[in-house]
Amino acid sequence: MQPFFSIITVAYNPGEKLKKTIESVQTQSFEDYEVIVKDGGSSDGSCDFLQEILTPEEQITEEITSTVESCFRLIVCPDKGIYDAMNQGIAHARGKYLLFLNCGDYLADPEVLRQVASIIGMEEKPAIYYGDTFSRKLHTEIASPPEINAFTCYRNVPCHQACIYEKSLFLDKQYDTSLSIRADYDHFLYCYFVRKAYMKYLSFPIVSYEGDGVSEQEENQKLDHLEWQSVMRRYMSESEIRRYERYMRLTLVTLRKKMAENKFFTGIYHEIKRIVYKR
């Protein structure tokens, strides 16, 4: 039987983070889900706890398609990076809706999946449901925009781990593995501009986010910016981008970014943002 959710977690030597991430799923009151752990060949023993609870048929190696009716599956095979690993997870996913939960991130509370399932409806268009994010690094809740439009796509889309995608949105296009950091951003913009996906805001936190991801690491800032610019030009005109750039400068984007990332001011900043969003 098709599960409602497929939760995809990719791993490569994550240590104890993987177990804690999976435990956050196991506490869910809503049980119509499967968990797919795509491991690139970890050598740190991080997947041992899964191997103890899975049968050999639930451990999938390359070129094998599983028909096991289990809520946990482990895929162990080489990959070319995080987005290639996610694509491999998608290929094995049986659920109607996909949620990508990174090692070190948790579902925000035990009722998250039940809350999401109660809101999801029979939309005529393929849909993305997204919510807020709790940042453990900043100790604050980060509000997502209540409406997605072209300017939102330029400025800042919702946290990837706070988005639930209808699987059909990946049939024509998966994550672009030529991008090292911004493939999830590229796919979100594809869903909005090309697939015209229905975007539904959920006014509660979906994920407890660890922070310090690949895009946030100082050594990756330049590449992150270059890929961001490249992706925008796939979906937006130069005149549109210039207009948004001018608006961001006029609204003191550099100062706002510093406030959002400062542990003393971030709570105030995000509270103001919630007021602006009329929440």
Secondary structure, 3 states (H helix, E strand, C coil): CCCCEEEEEEECCCCCHHHHHHHHHHCCCCCCEEEEEEECCCCCCCCHHHHHHCCHHHEEECCCCCCCCCCEEEEECCCCCHHHHHHHHHHHCCCCEEEECCCCCEECCCCHHHHHHHHCCCCCCCEEEEEEEEECCCCEEECCCCCCCHHHHHHCCCCHHHEEEEHHHHCCCCCCCCCCCCHHHHHHHHHHHHCCCEEEEEEEEEEEECCCCHHHCHHHHHHHHHHHHHHHHHHCCHHHHHHHHHHHHHCCHHHHHHHHHCCCCHHHHHHHHHHHCCC
